[in-house]
Amino acid sequence: MLFFYELVFVVVAIAAVFIGEVWSRLAAFLFLMAWFLLAALAQASFGARLAVTQGLPDDDRRFFTDARDGLRHLRLLFGLAAAAALVWRLLAG
């Protein structure tokens, strides 16, 4: 499952670079921040689902745990990419 999240990150990062080069670096930063917030919201959603322990089969618990951990990793990647985009925007103008 982690490979899927890394693939999503690479595709979004390439799109952000394209947006930054063709249109606006600020738009690329905002695009990455939107994905960061989406990943944070999704991770919180899976975390909340895991907090409800009643009636959750072991297979579902394993799926939600893997999804939450993968989204945590994706959130970290998007946070670092957004920080790099902000530095790119400030240094390159």
Contacts in CASP RR format, 6 or more apart in sequence:
PFRMAT RR
TARGET T0000
AUTHOR 0000-0000-0000
METHOD contacts of the structure
MODEL  1
MLFFYELVFVVVAIAAVFIGEVWSRLAAFLFLMAWFLLAALAQASFGARL
AVTQGLPDDDRRFFTDARDGLRHLRLLFGLAAAAALVWRLLAG
1 66 0 8 1.000
1 67 0 8 1.000
1 70 0 8 1.000
2 69 0 8 1.000
2 70 0 8 1.000
2 73 0 8 1.000
5 70 0 8 1.000
5 71 0 8 1.000
5 73 0 8 1.000
5 74 0 8 1.000
5 77 0 8 1.000
6 73 0 8 1.000
6 77 0 8 1.000
8 74 0 8 1.000
9 74 0 8 1.000
9 77 0 8 1.000
9 78 0 8 1.000
9 81 0 8 1.000
12 31 0 8 1.000
12 32 0 8 1.000
12 35 0 8 1.000
12 78 0 8 1.000
12 81 0 8 1.000
13 32 0 8 1.000
13 81 0 8 1.000
15 31 0 8 1.000
16 28 0 8 1.000
16 31 0 8 1.000
16 32 0 8 1.000
16 81 0 8 1.000
16 85 0 8 1.000
17 28 0 8 1.000
19 27 0 8 1.000
19 28 0 8 1.000
19 31 0 8 1.000
20 27 0 8 1.000
20 28 0 8 1.000
25 85 0 8 1.000
25 88 0 8 1.000
25 89 0 8 1.000
25 92 0 8 1.000
25 93 0 8 1.000
26 89 0 8 1.000
28 85 0 8 1.000
28 88 0 8 1.000
28 89 0 8 1.000
29 82 0 8 1.000
29 85 0 8 1.000
29 86 0 8 1.000
29 89 0 8 1.000
32 78 0 8 1.000
32 79 0 8 1.000
32 81 0 8 1.000
32 82 0 8 1.000
32 85 0 8 1.000
33 78 0 8 1.000
33 82 0 8 1.000
35 78 0 8 1.000
36 75 0 8 1.000
36 78 0 8 1.000
36 79 0 8 1.000
36 82 0 8 1.000
39 71 0 8 1.000
39 74 0 8 1.000
39 75 0 8 1.000
39 78 0 8 1.000
40 75 0 8 1.000
42 71 0 8 1.000
43 68 0 8 1.000
43 70 0 8 1.000
43 71 0 8 1.000
43 72 0 8 1.000
43 75 0 8 1.000
46 64 0 8 1.000
46 67 0 8 1.000
46 68 0 8 1.000
46 71 0 8 1.000
47 64 0 8 1.000
47 68 0 8 1.000
49 56 0 8 1.000
49 64 0 8 1.000
50 56 0 8 1.000
50 61 0 8 1.000
50 64 0 8 1.000
50 65 0 8 1.000
50 68 0 8 1.000
56 64 0 8 1.000
END
